Amino acid sequence: MIREPAEATLSGVGTVQIPLGVLAEAGLSPGAAVVVYSDGDGRIIVRRKSDTIRELLETGTL
């Protein structure tokens, strides 16, 4: 559920700054280790690295 949508723009080198409010809602802070992957057309998933590793070990899938 998206609580506080915020606009961001991709830079010429493919970086995007995620607003601090969005990070806070997701329970992330600047400097957090994350895993990023595509979830289809127009969707990018950003997850805590530790959550991704734990799920992979528990289920064998992401």
Biopython code that builds the backbone (N, CA, C, O; Angstrom):
import numpy as np
from Bio.PDB.StructureBuilder import StructureBuilder

atoms = [
    (1, "MET", "N", (0.842, -1.173, 0.000)),
    (1, "MET", "CA", (0.000, 0.000, 0.000)),
    (1, "MET", "C", (0.890, 1.239, 0.000)),
    (1, "MET", "O", (1.781, 1.369, 0.839)),
    (2, "ILE", "N", (0.652, 2.124, -0.919)),
    (2, "ILE", "CA", (1.401, 3.367, -1.001)),
    (2, "ILE", "C", (0.696, 4.398, -0.142)),
    (2, "ILE", "O", (-0.452, 4.749, -0.415)),
    (3, "ARG", "N", (1.364, 4.891, 0.895)),
    (3, "ARG", "CA", (0.751, 5.867, 1.796)),
    (3, "ARG", "C", (1.049, 7.288, 1.372)),
    (3, "ARG", "O", (0.147, 8.126, 1.333)),
    (4, "GLU", "N", (2.295, 7.571, 1.054)),
    (4, "GLU", "CA", (2.701, 8.920, 0.691)),
    (4, "GLU", "C", (3.495, 8.869, -0.605)),
    (4, "GLU", "O", (4.725, 8.826, -0.564)),
    (5, "PRO", "N", (2.823, 8.872, -1.760)),
    (5, "PRO", "CA", (3.581, 8.837, -3.016)),
    (5, "PRO", "C", (4.425, 10.093, -3.162)),
    (5, "PRO", "O", (4.034, 11.170, -2.712)),
    (6, "ALA", "N", (5.564, 9.953, -3.782)),
    (6, "ALA", "CA", (6.462, 11.076, -4.016)),
    (6, "ALA", "C", (7.064, 10.914, -5.406)),
    (6, "ALA", "O", (7.289, 9.795, -5.865)),
    (7, "GLU", "N", (7.318, 12.012, -6.059)),
    (7, "GLU", "CA", (7.890, 11.977, -7.394)),
    (7, "GLU", "C", (9.406, 11.969, -7.316)),
    (7, "GLU", "O", (10.001, 12.628, -6.464)),
    (8, "ALA", "N", (10.018, 11.221, -8.207)),
    (8, "ALA", "CA", (11.476, 11.185, -8.326)),
    (8, "ALA", "C", (11.806, 11.096, -9.810)),
    (8, "ALA", "O", (10.966, 10.684, -10.610)),
    (9, "THR", "N", (13.010, 11.475, -10.176)),
    (9, "THR", "CA", (13.430, 11.467, -11.571)),
    (9, "THR", "C", (14.723, 10.680, -11.712)),
    (9, "THR", "O", (15.645, 10.831, -10.910)),
    (10, "LEU", "N", (14.782, 9.843, -12.734)),
    (10, "LEU", "CA", (16.011, 9.108, -13.028)),
    (10, "LEU", "C", (17.031, 10.056, -13.627)),
    (10, "LEU", "O", (16.697, 10.863, -14.494)),
    (11, "SER", "N", (18.270, 9.964, -13.171)),
    (11, "SER", "CA", (19.336, 10.801, -13.731)),
    (11, "SER", "C", (19.833, 10.186, -15.033)),
    (11, "SER", "O", (19.414, 9.094, -15.415)),
    (12, "GLY", "N", (20.704, 10.877, -15.691)),
    (12, "GLY", "CA", (21.274, 10.395, -16.940)),
    (12, "GLY", "C", (22.101, 9.134, -16.792)),
    (12, "GLY", "O", (22.332, 8.426, -17.772)),
    (13, "VAL", "N", (22.551, 8.844, -15.578)),
    (13, "VAL", "CA", (23.327, 7.617, -15.342)),
    (13, "VAL", "C", (22.494, 6.544, -14.644)),
    (13, "VAL", "O", (23.032, 5.530, -14.202)),
    (14, "GLY", "N", (21.182, 6.766, -14.544)),
    (14, "GLY", "CA", (20.287, 5.746, -14.007)),
    (14, "GLY", "C", (20.086, 5.763, -12.512)),
    (14, "GLY", "O", (19.526, 4.815, -11.962)),
    (15, "THR", "N", (20.523, 6.809, -11.832)),
    (15, "THR", "CA", (20.303, 6.871, -10.391)),
    (15, "THR", "C", (19.017, 7.631, -10.089)),
    (15, "THR", "O", (18.568, 8.470, -10.869)),
    (16, "VAL", "N", (18.443, 7.315, -8.944)),
    (16, "VAL", "CA", (17.250, 8.010, -8.484)),
    (16, "VAL", "C", (17.392, 8.244, -6.985)),
    (16, "VAL", "O", (17.849, 7.362, -6.258)),
    (17, "GLN", "N", (17.004, 9.419, -6.526)),
    (17, "GLN", "CA", (17.022, 9.698, -5.091)),
    (17, "GLN", "C", (15.644, 9.392, -4.537)),
    (17, "GLN", "O", (14.647, 9.970, -4.971)),
    (18, "ILE", "N", (15.591, 8.480, -3.576)),
    (18, "ILE", "CA", (14.327, 8.107, -2.955)),
    (18, "ILE", "C", (14.074, 9.070, -1.796)),
    (18, "ILE", "O", (14.919, 9.194, -0.909)),
    (19, "PRO", "N", (12.941, 9.745, -1.786)),
    (19, "PRO", "CA", (12.654, 10.702, -0.711)),
    (19, "PRO", "C", (12.708, 10.045, 0.666)),
    (19, "PRO", "O", (12.311, 8.891, 0.827)),
    (20, "LEU", "N", (13.206, 10.792, 1.662)),
    (20, "LEU", "CA", (13.360, 10.258, 3.012)),
    (20, "LEU", "C", (12.047, 9.753, 3.597)),
    (20, "LEU", "O", (12.052, 8.764, 4.330)),
    (21, "GLY", "N", (10.926, 10.398, 3.299)),
    (21, "GLY", "CA", (9.632, 9.946, 3.804)),
    (21, "GLY", "C", (9.273, 8.558, 3.303)),
    (21, "GLY", "O", (8.732, 7.743, 4.050)),
    (22, "VAL", "N", (9.573, 8.288, 2.042)),
    (22, "VAL", "CA", (9.307, 6.967, 1.469)),
    (22, "VAL", "C", (10.204, 5.929, 2.131)),
    (22, "VAL", "O", (9.751, 4.836, 2.469)),
    (23, "LEU", "N", (11.476, 6.271, 2.316)),
    (23, "LEU", "CA", (12.386, 5.352, 2.998)),
    (23, "LEU", "C", (11.912, 5.057, 4.416)),
    (23, "LEU", "O", (11.927, 3.907, 4.857)),
    (24, "ALA", "N", (11.494, 6.096, 5.124)),
    (24, "ALA", "CA", (11.026, 5.910, 6.499)),
    (24, "ALA", "C", (9.804, 5.007, 6.549)),
    (24, "ALA", "O", (9.721, 4.132, 7.410)),
    (25, "GLU", "N", (8.847, 5.205, 5.635)),
    (25, "GLU", "CA", (7.653, 4.350, 5.606)),
    (25, "GLU", "C", (8.014, 2.896, 5.348)),
    (25, "GLU", "O", (7.347, 1.986, 5.839)),
    (26, "ALA", "N", (9.082, 2.682, 4.569)),
    (26, "ALA", "CA", (9.508, 1.323, 4.250)),
    (26, "ALA", "C", (10.418, 0.734, 5.323)),
    (26, "ALA", "O", (10.815, -0.429, 5.239)),
    (27, "GLY", "N", (10.747, 1.540, 6.332)),
    (27, "GLY", "CA", (11.623, 1.053, 7.384)),
    (27, "GLY", "C", (13.082, 1.007, 6.967)),
    (27, "GLY", "O", (13.866, 0.245, 7.532)),
    (28, "LEU", "N", (13.454, 1.818, 5.980)),
    (28, "LEU", "CA", (14.827, 1.875, 5.503)),
    (28, "LEU", "C", (15.438, 3.214, 5.880)),
    (28, "LEU", "O", (14.725, 4.196, 6.088)),
    (29, "SER", "N", (16.751, 3.247, 5.965)),
    (29, "SER", "CA", (17.441, 4.502, 6.246)),
    (29, "SER", "C", (18.579, 4.649, 5.254)),
    (29, "SER", "O", (19.036, 3.659, 4.682)),
    (30, "PRO", "N", (19.045, 5.887, 5.041)),
    (30, "PRO", "CA", (20.173, 6.085, 4.138)),
    (30, "PRO", "C", (21.352, 5.195, 4.548)),
    (30, "PRO", "O", (21.674, 5.088, 5.731)),
    (31, "GLY", "N", (21.974, 4.577, 3.586)),
    (31, "GLY", "CA", (23.096, 3.680, 3.848)),
    (31, "GLY", "C", (22.701, 2.224, 4.025)),
    (31, "GLY", "O", (23.572, 1.361, 4.138)),
    (32, "ALA", "N", (21.390, 1.930, 4.052)),
    (32, "ALA", "CA", (20.933, 0.544, 4.221)),
    (32, "ALA", "C", (21.356, -0.299, 3.017)),
    (32, "ALA", "O", (21.342, 0.180, 1.882)),
    (33, "ALA", "N", (21.726, -1.536, 3.265)),
    (33, "ALA", "CA", (22.058, -2.470, 2.190)),
    (33, "ALA", "C", (20.751, -2.997, 1.595)),
    (33, "ALA", "O", (19.915, -3.550, 2.309)),
    (34, "VAL", "N", (20.583, -2.821, 0.288)),
    (34, "VAL", "CA", (19.362, -3.253, -0.379)),
    (34, "VAL", "C", (19.691, -4.072, -1.628)),
    (34, "VAL", "O", (20.807, -4.029, -2.145)),
    (35, "VAL", "N", (18.701, -4.809, -2.091)),
    (35, "VAL", "CA", (18.764, -5.547, -3.347)),
    (35, "VAL", "C", (17.707, -4.933, -4.254)),
    (35, "VAL", "O", (16.584, -4.681, -3.816)),
    (36, "VAL", "N", (18.053, -4.693, -5.506)),
    (36, "VAL", "CA", (17.157, -4.053, -6.463)),
    (36, "VAL", "C", (16.978, -4.980, -7.652)),
    (36, "VAL", "O", (17.954, -5.505, -8.187)),
    (37, "TYR", "N", (15.707, -5.187, -8.077)),
    (37, "TYR", "CA", (15.467, -5.992, -9.270)),
    (37, "TYR", "C", (14.176, -5.562, -9.942)),
    (37, "TYR", "O", (13.319, -4.925, -9.329)),
    (38, "SER", "N", (14.051, -5.920, -11.206)),
    (38, "SER", "CA", (12.870, -5.576, -11.989)),
    (38, "SER", "C", (11.750, -6.563, -11.694)),
    (38, "SER", "O", (11.989, -7.758, -11.517)),
    (39, "ASP", "N", (10.535, -6.052, -11.645)),
    (39, "ASP", "CA", (9.341, -6.890, -11.458)),
    (39, "ASP", "C", (8.398, -6.690, -12.645)),
    (39, "ASP", "O", (7.176, -6.703, -12.497)),
    (40, "GLY", "N", (8.985, -6.509, -13.807)),
    (40, "GLY", "CA", (8.176, -6.340, -15.009)),
    (40, "GLY", "C", (8.181, -4.907, -15.495)),
    (40, "GLY", "O", (8.938, -4.069, -15.003)),
    (41, "ASP", "N", (7.341, -4.643, -16.451)),
    (41, "ASP", "CA", (7.282, -3.358, -17.130)),
    (41, "ASP", "C", (6.971, -2.219, -16.167)),
    (41, "ASP", "O", (5.870, -2.146, -15.623)),
    (42, "GLY", "N", (7.937, -1.332, -15.958)),
    (42, "GLY", "CA", (7.722, -0.148, -15.136)),
    (42, "GLY", "C", (7.776, -0.364, -13.645)),
    (42, "GLY", "O", (7.439, 0.542, -12.884)),
    (43, "ARG", "N", (8.194, -1.548, -13.199)),
    (43, "ARG", "CA", (8.224, -1.828, -11.759)),
    (43, "ARG", "C", (9.626, -2.223, -11.328)),
    (43, "ARG", "O", (10.256, -3.084, -11.943)),
    (44, "ILE", "N", (10.107, -1.592, -10.273)),
    (44, "ILE", "CA", (11.406, -1.921, -9.691)),
    (44, "ILE", "C", (11.187, -2.177, -8.204)),
    (44, "ILE", "O", (10.526, -1.394, -7.522)),
    (45, "ILE", "N", (11.738, -3.264, -7.716)),
    (45, "ILE", "CA", (11.605, -3.646, -6.313)),
    (45, "ILE", "C", (12.910, -3.310, -5.592)),
    (45, "ILE", "O", (13.996, -3.623, -6.081)),
    (46, "VAL", "N", (12.796, -2.679, -4.443)),
    (46, "VAL", "CA", (13.941, -2.392, -3.576)),
    (46, "VAL", "C", (13.638, -3.064, -2.243)),
    (46, "VAL", "O", (12.653, -2.734, -1.583)),
    (47, "ARG", "N", (14.494, -4.012, -1.847)),
    (47, "ARG", "CA", (14.262, -4.752, -0.601)),
    (47, "ARG", "C", (15.514, -4.735, 0.263)),
    (47, "ARG", "O", (16.634, -4.636, -0.239)),
    (48, "ARG", "N", (15.302, -4.832, 1.576)),
    (48, "ARG", "CA", (16.454, -4.989, 2.475)),
    (48, "ARG", "C", (17.217, -6.240, 2.050)),
    (48, "ARG", "O", (16.623, -7.278, 1.762)),
    (49, "LYS", "N", (18.522, -6.124, 2.018)),
    (49, "LYS", "CA", (19.345, -7.269, 1.646)),
    (49, "LYS", "C", (19.123, -8.426, 2.611)),
    (49, "LYS", "O", (19.031, -9.579, 2.189)),
    (50, "SER", "N", (19.036, -8.124, 3.908)),
    (50, "SER", "CA", (18.859, -9.189, 4.905)),
    (50, "SER", "C", (17.520, -9.910, 4.726)),
    (50, "SER", "O", (17.451, -11.125, 4.912)),
    (51, "ASP", "N", (16.453, -9.183, 4.368)),
    (51, "ASP", "CA", (15.147, -9.820, 4.133)),
    (51, "ASP", "C", (15.209, -10.736, 2.922)),
    (51, "ASP", "O", (14.657, -11.836, 2.937)),
    (52, "THR", "N", (15.881, -10.278, 1.874)),
    (52, "THR", "CA", (15.984, -11.061, 0.647)),
    (52, "THR", "C", (16.753, -12.346, 0.890)),
    (52, "THR", "O", (16.340, -13.416, 0.443)),
    (53, "ILE", "N", (17.869, -12.242, 1.596)),
    (53, "ILE", "CA", (18.679, -13.428, 1.885)),
    (53, "ILE", "C", (17.904, -14.399, 2.760)),
    (53, "ILE", "O", (17.916, -15.604, 2.509)),
    (54, "ARG", "N", (17.222, -13.881, 3.794)),
    (54, "ARG", "CA", (16.441, -14.743, 4.685)),
    (54, "ARG", "C", (15.347, -15.478, 3.915)),
    (54, "ARG", "O", (15.168, -16.681, 4.106)),
    (55, "GLU", "N", (14.615, -14.780, 3.049)),
    (55, "GLU", "CA", (13.543, -15.416, 2.279)),
    (55, "GLU", "C", (14.108, -16.471, 1.330)),
    (55, "GLU", "O", (13.530, -17.546, 1.173)),
    (56, "LEU", "N", (15.221, -16.162, 0.709)),
    (56, "LEU", "CA", (15.845, -17.129, -0.195)),
    (56, "LEU", "C", (16.243, -18.394, 0.548)),
    (56, "LEU", "O", (16.039, -19.499, 0.046)),
    (57, "LEU", "N", (16.807, -18.241, 1.735)),
    (57, "LEU", "CA", (17.203, -19.410, 2.528)),
    (57, "LEU", "C", (16.004, -20.207, 3.015)),
    (57, "LEU", "O", (16.053, -21.437, 3.051)),
    (58, "GLU", "N", (14.920, -19.518, 3.394)),
    (58, "GLU", "CA", (13.731, -20.189, 3.918)),
    (58, "GLU", "C", (12.914, -20.886, 2.837)),
    (58, "GLU", "O", (12.411, -21.988, 3.051)),
    (59, "THR", "N", (12.779, -20.247, 1.674)),
    (59, "THR", "CA", (11.870, -20.775, 0.654)),
    (59, "THR", "C", (12.568, -21.241, -0.605)),
    (59, "THR", "O", (11.996, -21.998, -1.390)),
    (60, "GLY", "N", (13.777, -20.806, -0.804)),
    (60, "GLY", "CA", (14.482, -21.148, -2.047)),
    (60, "GLY", "C", (14.066, -20.288, -3.219)),
    (60, "GLY", "O", (14.540, -20.494, -4.336)),
    (61, "THR", "N", (13.168, -19.303, -2.978)),
    (61, "THR", "CA", (12.724, -18.390, -4.050)),
    (61, "THR", "C", (12.622, -16.984, -3.507)),
    (61, "THR", "O", (12.576, -16.766, -2.296)),
    (62, "LEU", "N", (12.587, -16.030, -4.427)),
    (62, "LEU", "CA", (12.397, -14.636, -4.042)),
    (62, "LEU", "C", (10.962, -14.242, -4.204)),
    (62, "LEU", "O", (10.601, -13.098, -3.928)),
]
sb = StructureBuilder()
sb.init_structure("model")
sb.init_model(0)
sb.init_chain("A")
sb.init_seg("    ")
for serial, (resi, resn, name, xyz) in enumerate(atoms, 1):
    if name == "N":
        sb.init_residue(resn, " ", resi, " ")
    sb.init_atom(name, np.array(xyz, "f"), 0.0, 1.0, " ", f" {name:<3s}", serial, name[0])
structure = sb.get_structure()
